[in-house]
Amino acid sequence: QIFGQEVSKELLIEFLNDLLEGERVIRELRFLNNEQLPNYQEGKGIIYDIYCTTDTGEHIIVEMQGSAQVHFRERALYYLSRAIVSQGVQDDKGRYGIKAVYGVFFMNFEFRENPKMRIDVILADRDNGELFSDKLRQIYITLPLFNKEENECDSDFERWIYVLKNMKTLERMPFKARKAVFEKLEEIADVSALSPEERAKYDQSLKVYNDYVATMEAAEQNGIERGMEQGIEQGIQQGVEQGIKQGVQQGIEQGIEQGVRQTAREMKLRGIDRELISQITKIPIEDIEKL
């Protein structure tokens, strides 16, 4: 609704320019047919997929992912690879004059092994970090890790992320006095202004997302309960096995000790010297006297 319509195209341009500040400036873009990419809108809970190209030919995919996926990075790479391959060979001499492809992925979850609010992925030399090719770029925005308050946002990019993360609870649109695009954003993002068809799609996307979250929470709870049951069962089993091992070991040790003491007692009855008995059995003389 915010970025994927012709009427709101200027919002997407502004956002991408703030995202890529210092790298390039997009002046115009046009939306492409997103059916060129695999469509998992209902099955995977993706709310919107946007596929567009800039005035200088770069391809940009913008995706919002509400729920975690095991192979999300691989799927994102597949999307970008499809966008590269779809450009084809540019001339009859076999020269691959492909345009750069950017992927911008908003995530409502985090990568456990790389918990960063913004992850920028480029093709670079591993040893010196120098850019090897500018034809593939991935940017992952981890919304849960953005914790700044309104007055703490230092850049337009941070202001965008603040609004996108907190839009559901905002009573007013901040930053309008600072940048006119946020006033336009307020108009576009007003749910009450949606057409009946748009509102139906919006409500359906919420239902898909909420159903998925509820299912995952139930599965997680069941997993915890089963894990606890298995843990208790394994703990009991291990305790029994360990107890048997310890009992056997203790029995052996006690048997040896009793045997040695019995031998010492018999030696004492035969009149053998107490010091000699102590040297052989390692039992102190004072204990031998008590036998």
C-alpha positions in Angstrom: 0.0 0.0 0.0 2.8 2.4 0.9 5.4 1.6 -1.8 3.8 -0.5 -4.4 1.4 1.9 -6.2 1.9 4.4 -9.0 0.2 7.1 -6.9 2.7 6.5 -4.1 5.8 6.0 -6.3 7.4 9.2 -4.9 7.5 7.6 -1.5 9.4 4.6 -2.8 11.9 6.9 -4.6 12.4 9.0 -1.4 12.9 5.9 0.7 15.4 4.2 -1.6 17.4 7.4 -1.9 17.5 7.7 1.9 18.5 4.0 2.1 21.2 4.4 -0.5 22.3 7.9 0.6 25.9 8.6 -0.5 25.8 5.9 -3.2 23.4 7.0 -5.9 20.3 9.1 -6.6 17.1 7.6 -8.1 15.1 10.2 -10.1 12.5 8.0 -11.6 11.3 4.4 -11.6 8.6 2.2 -13.0 6.9 -0.9 -11.6 7.4 -4.2 -13.3 5.2 -7.3 -13.3 6.0 -9.0 -10.0 4.7 -12.3 -11.5 8.1 -12.7 -13.0 9.1 -13.8 -9.5 7.7 -16.8 -7.6 4.5 -15.7 -5.9 4.2 -17.0 -2.3 1.9 -14.3 -1.0 -0.6 -16.5 0.8 1.6 -19.6 1.5 4.5 -17.7 3.1 2.7 -14.7 4.6 4.5 -12.1 2.4 2.3 -9.0 2.5 3.7 -7.1 -0.5 6.4 -7.8 -3.1 7.5 -4.8 -5.2 9.6 -5.2 -8.4 10.7 -2.0 -10.1 13.4 -0.6 -12.3 15.1 2.8 -12.0 15.6 5.4 -14.7 19.1 4.1 -15.2 18.1 0.5 -15.5 18.8 -1.0 -12.1 16.3 -3.6 -10.8 15.0 -3.3 -7.3 13.0 -5.8 -5.3 11.4 -4.6 -2.1 9.8 -7.2 0.2 8.2 -7.2 3.6 8.5 -10.4 5.5 6.4 -10.7 8.7 7.3 -14.1 9.9 10.6 -16.1 10.1 11.6 -18.6 7.5 14.3 -21.1 7.8 15.7 -20.5 4.3 14.8 -16.8 3.9 18.3 -15.7 2.8 18.4 -18.4 0.1 15.0 -17.5 -1.2 16.0 -13.8 -1.3 19.1 -14.7 -3.2 17.0 -16.8 -5.6 14.7 -13.8 -6.2 17.7 -11.6 -7.1 19.3 -14.2 -9.3 16.0 -14.5 -11.2 16.0 -10.8 -11.8 19.6 -11.0 -13.1 18.9 -13.9 -15.4 15.7 -12.4 -16.8 17.8 -9.6 -18.3 19.4 -12.0 -20.7 22.4 -11.4 -22.9 22.4 -7.8 -24.1 23.8 -8.2 -27.6 24.6 -10.7 -30.4 28.2 -10.8 -29.4 27.5 -12.4 -26.1 28.4 -9.5 -23.9 26.6 -9.5 -20.5 25.8 -5.9 -20.0 23.5 -6.6 -17.1 22.2 -3.9 -14.8 22.6 -4.0 -11.0 19.9 -5.8 -8.9 19.1 -4.6 -5.4 17.1 -6.5 -2.8 15.6 -4.6 0.1 14.1 -6.9 2.7 12.1 -5.7 5.7 12.0 -8.4 8.3 9.8 -8.7 11.4 12.3 -11.2 12.8 16.1 -11.5 13.2 18.9 -13.7 12.1 20.1 -15.4 15.3 23.7 -15.7 14.0 23.8 -12.1 12.8 21.6 -9.9 15.0 22.0 -6.5 13.3 19.4 -3.9 12.5 20.8 -3.3 9.0 22.8 -5.9 7.1 24.4 -4.8 3.8 25.6 -7.6 1.6 27.9 -6.9 -1.4 30.2 -9.0 -3.7 33.6 -8.2 -2.4 37.1 -9.7 -2.2 37.4 -11.7 1.0 40.9 -10.6 1.9 40.9 -6.9 1.3 37.2 -6.1 1.3 37.3 -4.3 -2.1 34.2 -4.4 -4.2 34.4 -7.1 -6.8 31.1 -6.4 -8.6 28.3 -3.9 -8.0 25.7 -6.0 -9.9 24.2 -7.7 -6.8 23.3 -6.0 -3.5 21.2 -7.1 -0.6 20.0 -5.0 2.3 18.1 -6.6 5.2 16.3 -4.3 7.7 15.6 -6.1 11.0 12.7 -4.1 12.4 12.6 -5.7 15.9 16.2 -4.5 16.5 15.4 -0.8 15.8 14.8 0.7 19.3 15.2 4.4 18.8 12.6 6.8 20.0 11.2 9.6 17.7 13.6 12.3 19.1 16.6 9.9 18.7 16.3 9.4 14.9 19.4 11.2 13.4 18.8 10.5 9.7 15.9 10.3 7.2 16.6 6.6 6.9 16.1 6.1 10.7 12.9 8.3 10.5 11.5 6.0 7.8 12.3 2.9 9.9 10.8 4.4 13.0 7.5 5.2 11.1 7.3 1.8 9.4 7.9 -0.1 12.7 5.5 2.0 14.8 2.8 2.9 12.3 0.2 0.6 13.9 0.4 2.5 17.2 1.1 6.1 16.0 -1.6 8.6 16.8 0.1 11.2 14.5 2.6 11.1 11.7 6.0 12.5 13.0 8.6 14.3 11.0 6.1 16.1 8.7 7.7 19.5 9.4 11.1 18.1 8.6 10.3 16.4 5.3 7.1 16.8 3.1 7.2 13.1 2.1 6.0 12.1 5.5 2.8 14.1 5.0 2.2 12.1 1.8 3.0 8.9 3.7 0.3 9.8 6.3 -2.3 10.1 3.5 -1.3 6.8 1.8 -1.0 4.8 5.0 -4.4 5.8 6.4 -6.3 2.6 6.7 -9.6 4.4 7.0 -9.1 5.8 3.5 -8.7 2.5 1.8 -11.2 1.4 -0.8 -13.4 -1.6 0.0 -11.3 -3.8 -2.2 -8.0 -2.5 -0.7 -9.4 -2.9 2.8 -10.5 -6.5 2.1 -6.9 -7.3 0.9 -5.5 -5.6 4.0 -7.7 -7.5 6.4 -6.9 -10.8 4.6 -3.2 -10.2 4.9 -3.6 -9.5 8.6 -5.6 -12.7 9.0 -2.9 -14.7 7.2 -0.2 -13.2 9.4 -2.1 -13.6 12.7 -3.1 -17.2 11.9 0.5 -18.0 11.2 1.7 -16.4 14.4 -1.0 -18.3 16.4 0.0 -21.5 14.8 3.7 -20.9 15.5 3.0 -20.0 19.1 1.0 -23.2 19.5 3.7 -25.3 17.9 6.3 -23.6 20.1 4.3 -24.3 23.3 3.8 -28.0 22.3 7.5 -28.3 21.6 8.4 -26.9 25.0 6.0 -29.3 26.7 7.2 -32.3 24.8 10.8 -31.2 25.4 10.1 -31.0 29.1 8.5 -34.5 29.2 11.4 -36.0 27.2 13.9 -34.2 29.4 12.2 -35.6 32.6 12.1 -39.1 31.2 15.7 -39.0 30.0 16.7 -37.6 33.4 15.0 -40.4 35.3 16.6 -43.0 33.0 20.0 -41.5 33.3 19.6 -41.2 37.0 18.7 -44.9 37.3 21.7 -45.9 35.1 24.1 -43.7 37.0 22.7 -45.0 40.3 23.3 -48.6 39.2 26.9 -47.8 38.2 27.6 -46.0 41.4 26.0 -48.8 43.4 28.1 -51.4 41.7 31.3 -49.4 42.1 30.5 -48.7 45.8 29.7 -52.4 46.3 33.1 -53.4 44.8 35.0 -50.9 46.9 33.1 -52.0 50.1 33.7 -55.7 49.3 37.4 -55.1 48.9 37.7 -53.1 52.1 35.8 -55.8 54.1 38.0 -58.5 52.6 41.2 -56.7 53.6 39.9 -56.1 57.1 39.0 -59.8 57.4 42.5 -60.8 56.3 44.0 -58.4 58.9 41.8 -59.9 61.6 42.9 -63.4 60.8 46.6 -62.3 60.8 46.1 -60.7 64.1 44.6 -63.9 65.6 47.6 -65.9 64.3 49.9 -63.5 66.3 51.5 -61.8 63.4 53.2 -58.5 64.3 50.9 -55.5 64.1 53.4 -53.4 62.1 53.7 -56.1 59.5 49.9 -56.4 59.3 49.7 -52.7 58.8 52.4 -52.7 56.0 50.6 -55.5 54.1 47.0 -54.3 54.5 47.6 -50.5 54.7 45.4 -50.4 57.7 46.6 -48.1 60.5 47.9 -49.9 63.6 45.2 -48.3 65.9 42.5 -49.7 63.6 44.1 -53.1 63.7 43.9 -53.1 67.5 40.1 -52.6 67.3 39.6 -55.6 65.0 
